[in-house]
């Protein structure tokens, strides 16, 4: 198969041909574009309008999705510079920092999570990561309180519920 592919490429391919222009590949509805094209459009938009909070939110979410945590952290920070009371951005930045640190919840991440919880006490993601921080610090009683509260709100068949059950059982 590889030999056949090489023969076809040598017969009809042309390594000296120019790349396809970017602009036509970025046209169309955003939801119809591949993630790379969406990111290129967002980057172009944010270079033109750097104070676009919605753009930074979308960029941060996209970068988290593709696991580019350093750039996601930068996007979350830019969003927080525009909207200092955005709890989603606080939790997003905390999570990006945690992922960069291999799952370790740093003091900066705890600070962000505590601020997010002060703004939005029911924020599920902030509660989850704050419980992780308590657990890592050896404050298992505090972690268990948060895990129990989260577990009560989940149906039994959810994977997160099962994970919380395992945490509570140990």
N, C-alpha and C positions, 0 to 999 in steps of 0.2 A: 504494500500500500504506500509506504513512504517513497519508494522508487517511482511508482506511478504518478504520485502527486508532483514529484520533482520534474518528471518528464512533461506533464501538462503545463506546469509553470514555465518551464523553459520554452515550450512551444508557443504559448499565448501570453505569458507574463512579460512585463517590461520593468526591470528594476530602475531604469533611468527616468520613468515617467514621474511627473510632478504629483505631489500629494493633492488630494481633493481639497478645494477651498473650504475653510472653516465656516464661513457665513451661511452657505446653503444648508450645512448640516445642523445649524442652530435654529433654523426656521421651523415654525409649526407650534402647536400648542405644547405648553410646558409638560403636561402629563403624558404626551406622546413621545417625548425625547428620552434617550438613554441617560443614566445618571451623570456620565461625563459631560454631556452636552448641557444638562441642567446646571451643573457646577460651573461650566464655562460662561453660561448666560448670567448666572448669579455673580460671578467674579467681575464680569464686565459691568453689570448693573451697579455693584458696590464700589467699583472704581470711579464710576460716574456720579453716584449718589452715596457717599460714605456714611451719611447719617440715616440710612434706611433701616430702621429697626426690624421691620418684617424681613427684609433681605438677610440681615445677620442671623435672625432666628432660623430661617430656612437653611442658610449655609451651615450653621452649627448643627442642626438636625441631620443634614445630609452628610456632613463630615463624621458625625457620630455613627451613622449607619454604615459608612465604609471603613470605620474603625481608624480614622486618621485623627487620633486623640490630641496631638499637639496643636494641629490646626483647628480642631473643634474647640479646644480651650481658648484659642485666640478669638474665635468667632463669638463664643459665649462672653468673653471679657469685653469685646467691642459692643455687644448688645447691652451688657450691664453698664457700660459707660454712658449709653443712651437712655437706659431705663433701669435706674439703680434699685428699684423695688420689684423687679421681675423675678418671682420665685422660680419659674421654670429655668431661667438663665442661671440662677444660683445653683440649683440642683444639677443642671447640665454641666456647668463648670466643675462642680465638685466631682461628678462622675467621670468627666474627662481626666481630671487630676488623679483620681483613684485608678482608672484604667492605665494611665501612664506609669503609675507607681506600682503596677503589678498587683493591684487589689488592696494595697495599704491605704487606709483612710488617714490622710495627713491632718495636721492642725488646721491648715488653710481650708481643707475640705469640710472639716467639722464646723468651722466658723461659718462657711457658706450654708451648710445644712441647717445650722441653728437659726441663721437669719431667715432662711426660707420657711422654716417651721414657725418662726415668730409671725411671719406674714400670712402663712397658710397652714395652720396646725394639722389639717387633714391630708396634707400632701403625702401621698403614698410612697413615692420614690424617695422623698427626703426622709421619711420615717424609716424606710428600709435601710438606707445607707447610714443613717444615724445609729440604728441598731447594730449594724456591722461595726461601726466605730466603737460603740460601747463594748461589744464582744472582743474586739482586738485589744482594747485597753484593760480587759479582765473584769469589766463591770457587767458581768453576765445578768445580774438581777435587773438592771436597767434595760439591757437588750431583750430579755425575756418579756418584760412588760410591753415593749413596742411590738415584738413578734406576736404576742397573744392578741393585742389590739388589731394588728393587721390580719391575723388568721381568722378572727371572728367575722370579718367582712368578706371572706372569700368562700366560694363554693368548694366542696370537697374534691371535685374532679380536676381542679386547676393545678398545673405543675408547681406553681408558686406555693399553693396551699400545702402540697406534699413536702416541699422543701422546708417550709416553716414548721410543719409537724416534726420533721427529722431534727431540726434545730431545737425545738422545744423538748423533744424526747431525750436529748443528750445532756 
